[in-house]
Amino acid sequence: MSSSDKKDLVQPATPPQPESVDSQRRHFFMHTMAGAFGAAAMMNMVPSAIRSQAWAAGSDAPEITEVKVGFIPLTDCAPIVVAAQMGFDKKYGIKIVPSKEASWAGVRDKLVNGELHAAHVLYGLIYGVQLGIGGQQKDMNILMTLNHNGQGITLANQLKEKGVTSGGTLKRLLDNENRDFTFAQTFPTGTHAMWLYYWLANYGINPVKDVKTIVVPPPQMVANMRIGNMDGYCVGEPWNARAIYDKIGYTVATSQDIWTDHPEKVLGTSADFIAKNPNTALALTKAILEACRYIDATKNRPEVAKLIAGKAYVNAPEEVIEGRFLGHYDNGIGKKWEDPNYMKFFNDGKVNFPYLSDGMWFLTQHKRWGLLKSDPDYLAVAKKVNRIDIYTEAAKALGISVPADPMRSSKLIDGVVWDGKDPKAYANSFKVKA
């Protein structure tokens, strides 16, 4: 990790205080039973007639009707754009105002100071802020996951000319060429940093000691590679496909190669915002969840690609977005395939459920790479951040099934299984670490 990255990191803050009660209604309905699934069960015990009367009385009305939601120009900002442009927000009494942001650091700062009500944001960024790494500590919440898969690692064409087509051949080049190699990611605690580091480490390359890493905002990746500022980068689409389109780079790995159906962006906000606006948070979750379900229908994707390609959103050629959006992959060095694990936004609700184990995984990697100096209470932090109660209420209202278990199990590229059962042992088990 470069010295510039380290300047942005601070020691973990003292454990945050318990979050305030959302509202009298939500306190009764959602928090009298311990645990998220208890909350959902309690909601189901309340007769629908009573809930209807509460709506009629106005107690369920959104506290604010205009909700400013930040996003970064990436294909996976689509749920925010679709919810706002196709009227899913109006169904729930709110107006989503998408706000295009320049960097993840900007998104972080605006969420913390309240300039943004919520955002399309990196999973690991929210957890970093919760623990006071990668920025000022503030209690944060995740309402739902926005997408799985669809990120990538791009290498500059100069490496292809030296025979690099895989992690193993990259390792050989690093061992034999006496120079500094620079790789870019998008935020120190974010998803792209963690995918890049995990992938490098899988091939025996220590991302902290063996290479230099820098932070570059997603839309600036291609321009920086074009002028020779980095040998490779990890970012979301369409900026991997754009490097191939512009003939400056190629895809050496996709994020689904590293972890199939991995968690990626989330609908994030501050705990303060939800405490003050519980009904708005619920309405926002419902609107975005409906948008995710709409986008996941393959027949709708060309229309969505056209919508988000505009200058107000991703600002990239429609065909560059649409290819990988539909699962059509070309790595730029001769391989073409149909990827069944392309970017997913719904998958019958499996994408959107905020699994506790997903959040905990990012903490294990923050510990692995020295961003956290000691092991936090992984499960307690995840329970505090991931608002399974709000998501469950939204999903049930839309007839979407909710998983019975807040943990899930996955095998990553190195063959190691992550299931959230012993996060401390997992975090400290890696041979390649800071």
Buried (B, 14 or more C-beta within 10 A) or exposed (E): BBEEBEEBBBEBBEEBEEBEEBBEBBEEBBBEBEEBBBBBEBBEEEEEEEBEEBEEEEBBEBBBEEBBBBBBBBBBBBBBBBBBBBBBBEEBBBBBBBBBBEBBBBBBBBBBEEEBBBBBBBBBBBBBBBBBBBBEBBBBBBBBBBBBBBBBBBBBBEBBEEEBBEBEBBBBBBEEEEEEBBBBBBBBBBBBBBBBBBBBBBBBBBBBEBBBBBBBBBBBBBEBBBEEBBBBBBBBBBBBBBBBBEEBBBBBBBBBBBBBBBBBBBBBBBBBBBBBBBBBBBBBBBBBBBBBBBBBEEEBBBEBBEBBBEEEBBEBEBEBBBBBBBBBBBBBBEEEEEBEBBBBBBBEBBBBBBBBBBBBBBBBBBBBBEBBEEBBEBBEBBBBBBBBBBBBBBBBBEEBEBBEEBBBEBEBBBEEEBBBEEBEEBBEEBEBBB
